[in-house]
Amino acid sequence: MKHGRKLTRKQRDLLMDNGYNSDEWLLERQTELIYVYVNRNTKETLTLEKNK
C-alpha cells in the first residue's frame, strides 16, 4: 500500500460533499476519473469519481 498524501482543497471538498470527514482521510492515488482515499486510522480505502 502506498503512503497517503495531504489533500488539496478540491479533494477535501469532494469528501465533504459525500458526507465524509476530510480530516480522517489521505489521498492514496488518483487517475483521470477517480480519487482513491485511505483512512488514517482504519486503513479502509474509499474510491470516489472526480467531478469535472
C-alpha positions as CSV (number, residue, x, y, z in Angstrom):
1,M,0.0,0.0,0.0
2,K,1.3,3.5,-0.9
3,H,1.6,6.2,1.7
4,G,-1.2,8.7,1.7
5,R,-0.7,12.3,0.8
6,K,-2.2,15.5,2.1
7,L,-5.5,16.6,0.4
8,T,-6.0,19.6,-1.8
9,R,-9.0,21.8,-1.4
10,K,-10.8,20.2,-4.3
11,Q,-10.2,16.7,-2.9
12,R,-11.4,17.8,0.6
13,D,-14.5,19.4,-0.8
14,L,-15.3,16.2,-2.7
15,L,-15.1,14.2,0.5
16,M,-17.2,16.6,2.5
17,D,-19.8,16.7,-0.3
18,N,-20.1,12.9,0.0
19,G,-20.6,13.1,3.8
20,Y,-17.0,12.2,5.0
21,N,-14.8,14.0,7.5
22,S,-11.8,15.2,5.4
23,D,-9.5,15.2,8.5
24,E,-9.7,11.4,8.6
25,W,-8.6,10.7,5.0
26,L,-5.4,10.9,2.9
27,L,-5.1,10.6,-0.8
28,E,-3.6,7.2,-1.8
29,R,-3.7,7.7,-5.6
30,Q,-5.6,9.4,-8.4
31,T,-6.4,8.8,-12.1
32,E,-8.1,10.9,-14.7
33,L,-11.5,9.6,-13.4
34,I,-11.2,8.7,-9.7
35,Y,-9.6,9.5,-6.4
36,V,-8.7,6.7,-4.0
37,Y,-8.5,7.8,-0.4
38,V,-7.2,5.8,2.6
39,N,-8.5,6.3,6.2
40,R,-5.8,7.5,8.6
41,N,-6.9,5.2,11.4
42,T,-8.6,2.1,9.9
43,K,-6.7,1.9,6.6
44,E,-10.0,1.5,4.9
45,T,-10.0,2.6,1.2
46,L,-12.6,4.8,-0.5
47,T,-13.0,5.4,-4.2
48,L,-14.8,8.5,-5.5
49,E,-15.4,9.7,-9.0
50,K,-14.0,13.1,-9.9
51,N,-16.4,15.9,-10.7
52,K,-15.5,17.8,-13.8
